[in-house]
Amino acid sequence: MDDTKILIIDDEFAVRYLVERHLARHHFEVLLARDGASGLQMAKECIPDIILLDVNLPDTDGYTICEKLRQEPLLQKTPVVFLSSYGSPERKARAFDVGATDYIEKPFVPDEFLSRITAVLQEPQIEEPDMVENGRVSIFYGPKGGVGTTTLAVQFSEAIVIHSERPVMLIDMALPLGGIAPLLNLYTYNNIVGLLKKPPEEITIAHLNQFAQQQPNNLYVL
């Protein structure tokens, strides 16, 4: 990964030092910033492949910086991984609401940390088409749980993917937890609720990239 640039925005010297050394050993190019303002400026100038962002910064917080990053056209699709000593569901939910790609708690195991970063970098992106074609919407509704509605919806979506070249977006409306993500062993913290908190005019393909999880084919789960 000689050409991969990683920007670390963290005010703790020890974290910057240790993470930089670990990533450099795996041939990443590492950029460092110790506050939000310098990190935001560096991101605009260098356009990193991924940004590691601390929640607590001396001049602002990571949530504000992430929102500003998502307002930059060249950084809208850049993965942002939050680093935090706090792992409460509320903090994680807020991070994903402002556009986080992942959320890693401190302290972390170096090898597991590297695996998470590598997975984010390798995650395929939904491309913004030049011209949007009309699609089709199918709705599966079950009167109660346990009657097989979720399984049917998943199998139906997979069948379309197999017999068609078009991508399929499978949206789980059985909230707050949903049933599709656990069935497919996916993360459960990204769901339609976070996406719908944004104004309709702000929902773009880039935002779908932040919330949708892709299966090993053309099936995206939201």
N, C-alpha and C positions, 0 to 999 in steps of 0.2 A: 504494500500500500504506500509506495514511495511518494505518490502524488496527492495523497489524501491530507488535507489541512484540517486540523482540529483547533478550534478556539476555546480556551478555558477562561471563563469569567468568574473569578472567585477571589475574595479578599484575604483568605487564609493562605499564608505563605507555604505552610506545610502541605496543604492539599495541592496547591499549584506545583510544588516541587516534586512530590511523590507521583502525582498523576502524569506530569510531564516526563519524568524518567521512565515510567512504565510504558507509556505510549511510544516514546522515542526508541525504546528497545525493540519495538515492533514496527519500526520504520515509518511512523507517522510524523508529519510535520506539525509541530505544536506551536500555537500562538498563545500568548498570555496577556490577561488584563486583570487588574485588581479592583476595578470598580465598574459600575454600570455605564457611565459616560464614555470611558475609554474603550470598554468592550464593544459598545454600540458603534463607535467610530471605527474601530478596527474591523468589525464585521462588514461595515459598508465598504471599506477600502480593500479588504482582502478576499471577501466572499468565501468563507470557509465551507468545507463539505459538511461539517457538523459543529454544533455549538454546545458546550457543556456549561450550564448556567447555574450558579449558586442562588438560592432563594434570598438569603440575607446579604445585602451589599451595603457598604458604608454610605453611599449617596442615594440609594433608592432600593427597590426590591426586584427580584427576578421576574415577578409577574409583569411589572411595568415594562421592563426591558423586553420581555418576550412579545408583549403587545406591540411595542415599537418596531421590533424586528419584522413582525408579520405585516406591518404597514409598508415595508420596503419591497418594491417589486422583485428585486433580485434575491431577496431573502425569504420570500413567502414560503418556498418549498424546502428551505434548509432545515434539516432536523435539529430540534432543540431538546436536549436532555437536561432535566433539572437535577441538581445535586442538593441534598438537604439532610440535615440531622433530624428533621421532623417528618414522621411518616403517617400523620393522621389522615384519614380519608378526606377530610375537608380541604387540607392543603393540597393533596393530590388532585382532587376534583378541580380546584381552582387553577392548578397548573395546566391541566388538560383543557380547561375552558379558554385559557388565553393562548392556546396553540402548542403546548408541549407535545413532544413525540414520545418521550419516556420520562420516568421519574425514578431516580436511584437514591437510596438512603445511605447516608454516611453513618458509621464507617462501612466500607464495602471490601469484599475479597477481590484482590487485583485480577485474578483470572476470570472470575464471574463478571466483574466490571468490564473487562475487555470483550468478553463474549456478548454482553448487552450492547456495547458500542458497535461492535462488528455487525451484529444482527440489524441494528438500525441503519447502518450504512448500506447493507445489502438488500434492504427492503425495497421492492420495486415501487415505482411511483405511477399513479394514474396519469396518463398523458392528457393534456388539454387539446382536444381536437380542433382543427381549423373550422370545421363545420359540424354542428350537432345534428345527428340524425334522430328521428323520432324513435322512441322506444316503446315498450309495452309494460304495463303495470298489472301484476297478479297479486291478489290479496287472499291470504289464508287466515280464517277466523275459526277459533275453537270455542265452544260454549263454556268449557271448563278445562282445567289442566289434566294431563294424563290420557288424552284421547288420541295422541299421535299427530297433532297439528304441526308441531315444530319439526318432527322428523320428516313429515310429508313435504314441508316447505323447503327443507334442506335438500332432500332427494330430487324434488322438482327443479330446483336451481342448478344442481349438479348435472341433471339431465340436459338442461338447456345449454350449459357450458360445453358438454361433450358433443352435442349435435349442432352447435352453432359457433361461429367465430367471434360472436359478440360477448363482451363482458357482462356479468350479472351482478347487480347490487342487491344483497339480501339484507333487508332492514328489519330488525327485531323491535317490535313495539310492545312486547310483554315486559313492561318495566315495573319496578326499578331495576331488577337484576337481569331479567331476560332468560331465555333458555337456549338460544343458539350458540352463544360464545362458550358456555360450559360444555355443550355437546361436542363442539369442535376443538376443545382445549385451547381456546383463545383467551386473551385478556378480557376482563369484564368491566374495566373502568372507562373504556371509550364506548359511548352509546349515543343514540339519537338525541338524548336530552341535551347534552353539551353542545351539539351542533345547532339545535333549534333555539338556543339562547342568543344566537347571532341574528341580526336583522336579515331578512330575506335577500336584500340587495348585496349583502356581504358574503353570502354563501357561494363559494366558487369550487372548481375542481381542486384547487390547492387546499381548501378546507376539508374536502372529502379525503384527501391524502392524509390529513392529520388524524382523522377519526376512523376511517375504514381500515380493516385488516384483511390482507389478501391470503387466500388459500394457495396451495401450490399450482393453481390453474388460473382461470379468468374469473373466479368467484371472489367477490369482495363482501365482507360482512360488516355491518354497521349496527 
